[in-house]
Amino acid sequence: MRGVPLRELLENLLPPGTQVIGGRGGLDHEVTWATLLRTIPARTAIQRGDLLLFSVDLLSMREPPLVFPALLELALEREAAGLAVIGPVPEDWGLLADEAGLPLLALPEGTGLADLANQIARFIVARREAWYEIERELQRRFQQAALAGEGLPAILRVLEEVTGKRAWLEDAQGSPWPDLPGPPEPPPGLAERRAWLRRLPLREEGGESPVALFGPDAAGRMCLAGAMLLERRPIGVVCLLNPSGEIPERDRLAVAQAAAACVLVLLRERSLWTAEARVRGEFLAQVLRGELPEAEARRRARILNEPIEEPMAVAVFRAPDAEESPERLIEAIRRLTARFPRCRVQLMAEGIAFVFPPPGGGTDPEAVVEGLRAELVRALGLPRLAAGVGGVYAGPAGLARSFREAVQSLQMVEALLGGDRTLAYSRLDIYRVLYPLRESEVLEEFYEQTLGPLERYDQEHHAELIPTLEAFFACDGNLQRTAQRLFLHRNSLAYRLRRIQEITGVDLRRWEDCFRLQLALKIRPILRRSHAQPGSGSEPRA
């Protein structure tokens, strides 16, 4: 309920000779009503914003007498605006009021407390009626601006017109709102404003926008800020710069109405964008596919409360053997990932995308996804479930990049690793380059020229020269370790290596020849999927 600052009552209504005994720092408390204490009140008789009127004799009427600290504690507990007393005031009462930060006023002798309570009530009611008319006029102007279709700039323009002061918008992190004029540099009270937004409790829909004053800074400037609440949470603030002096109540009303009008504009834009999303797919899917320009993606993310500016990773799941529709898998993923903050699940043509913030404590995102994949396999009884994991990036372009990496990793799992495991893009190594070229004739020609003769020799003679070559490179060319790995005598290994050199025409002592052979071995599982052997060294590390 709107009230009148106690300072204003002191200057305009309270009888001449009224003195501030203590708690002068609380004179800006808003008085919403005057309560005359004829008896010692129950707790529920005192409401927030009450100015308590009483006489010193009241405290002595009780047996045993009520001490002033107890009444002061009760007023603080009920968030009263202040106390006004008639009668001789002990000196220590002022000190106690100073410590509590609650104003204590001494009324002159002969003041009729009942008449004064009625006068204060009439003054507050009259002021509320005047404020109501002002508020209605401001509301009308801001709603007209909101519905005119000119967006947030129109709201700021009206705010500057009705106040004659500089206005701007900030998001919840204190950054200037995109595509709007920025604040004065530096804006007063920026850090305090961010902290205030974080502390704001959840508000009911349709409630009045919270307004607070920040500053002054070294230049004496102050900032009046109104929180923009969307889905009961603050998404930004409307700011008004006050160069110096007091803040008129009209400015407070204007900032609150401007914040409400901004939310109206944002809700209207969101409804339009939501309708568009139903036709073109979910906003997140558009970001993952990189379909939206960077600036437009950021604008929509603010309206839709999508945390795309934070560092995120993308995983993509696909069950190649699942016969039913993907809805069951999507629901299971959503249920199991409810413990993850700010995560998103989205059906894509490439699979089911899971967008999540990087885990804390140095945990590898790949380990998190593998744990989730294993849970899904157990919960749904899937024969196979493949998962690819992209890197951790921020922003729309970063999400699109992580999605591309996750899809490529998923394809590698299905093509080379049996389709029932998790693979992070960071583990693909050279396959990041080779796999996108799998349909290239150049890759086929290179493999054929390098390892084609050796592969045909193995097939015709039931030999194992290619596995021998893979083991040789896996052991870094060490003959002893290679022989032990293959359970061969060193002479038998030496014979095989000579045959490899004769058939391929390479020299295993030359680094360049070894590189060509190793590259061909990496290409082999891409072109010859059925030949990939887990653990052979020719597939991605997992």
Stockholm file with secondary structure:
# STOCKHOLM 1.0

chainA/1-542         MRGVPLRELLENLLPPGTQVIGGRGGLDHEVTWATLLRTIPARTAIQRGDLLLFSVDLLSMREPPLVFPALLELALEREAAGLAVIGPVPEDWGLLADEAGLPLLALPEGTGLADLANQIARFIVARREAWYEIERELQRRFQQAALAGEGLPAILRVLEEVTGKRAWLEDAQGSPWPDLPGPPEPPPGLAERRAWLRRLPLREEGGESPVALFGPDAAGRMCLAGAMLLERRPIGVVCLLNPSGEIPERDRLAVAQAAAACVLVLLRERSLWTAEARVRGEFLAQVLRGELPEAEARRRARILNEPIEEPMAVAVFRAPDAEESPERLIEAIRRLTARFPRCRVQLMAEGIAFVFPPPGGGTDPEAVVEGLRAELVRALGLPRLAAGVGGVYAGPAGLARSFREAVQSLQMVEALLGGDRTLAYSRLDIYRVLYPLRESEVLEEFYEQTLGPLERYDQEHHAELIPTLEAFFACDGNLQRTAQRLFLHRNSLAYRLRRIQEITGVDLRRWEDCFRLQLALKIRPILRRSHAQPGSGSEPRA
#=GR chainA/1-542 SS CCCEEHHHHHHHTSCTTCEEEECGGGTTCEECEEEECSSCCCGGGCCTTEEEEEEHHHHHSSSSCCCHHHHHHHHHHTTCCEEEEESCCCHHHHHHHHHHTCCEEEECTTCCHHHHHHHHHHHHHHHHHHHHHHHHHHHHHHHHHHHTTCCHHHHHHHHHHHHCSCEEEEETTSCBCTTSCCCCSSCTTHHHHHHHHHHCCCCCTTCCCCEEEECCCTTCCEEEEEEEEETTEEEEEEEEEECSSCCCHHHHHHHHHHHHHHHHHHHHHHHHHHHHHHHHCCHHHHHHTTCSCHHHHHHHHHHHTCCTTSCBEEEEEECTTCCSCTHHHHHHHHHHTTTSTTCEEEEETTEEEEEECCCSTTCCHHHHHHHHHHHHHHHHTCSCCEEEECCCBCHHHHHHHHHHHHHHHHHHHHHHSTTSSEEEGGGCTTHHHHGGGTTCHHHHHHHHHHHHHHHHHHHHHTCCHHHHHHHHHHTTTCHHHHHHHHTCCHHHHHHHHHHHHHHHCCCTTSHHHHHHHHHHHHHHHHHCGGGCCTTSSSSCCC
#=GC SS_cons         CCCEEHHHHHHHTSCTTCEEEECGGGTTCEECEEEECSSCCCGGGCCTTEEEEEEHHHHHSSSSCCCHHHHHHHHHHTTCCEEEEESCCCHHHHHHHHHHTCCEEEECTTCCHHHHHHHHHHHHHHHHHHHHHHHHHHHHHHHHHHHTTCCHHHHHHHHHHHHCSCEEEEETTSCBCTTSCCCCSSCTTHHHHHHHHHHCCCCCTTCCCCEEEECCCTTCCEEEEEEEEETTEEEEEEEEEECSSCCCHHHHHHHHHHHHHHHHHHHHHHHHHHHHHHHHCCHHHHHHTTCSCHHHHHHHHHHHTCCTTSCBEEEEEECTTCCSCTHHHHHHHHHHTTTSTTCEEEEETTEEEEEECCCSTTCCHHHHHHHHHHHHHHHHTCSCCEEEECCCBCHHHHHHHHHHHHHHHHHHHHHHSTTSSEEEGGGCTTHHHHGGGTTCHHHHHHHHHHHHHHHHHHHHHTCCHHHHHHHHHHTTTCHHHHHHHHTCCHHHHHHHHHHHHHHHCCCTTSHHHHHHHHHHHHHHHHHCGGGCCTTSSSSCCC
//
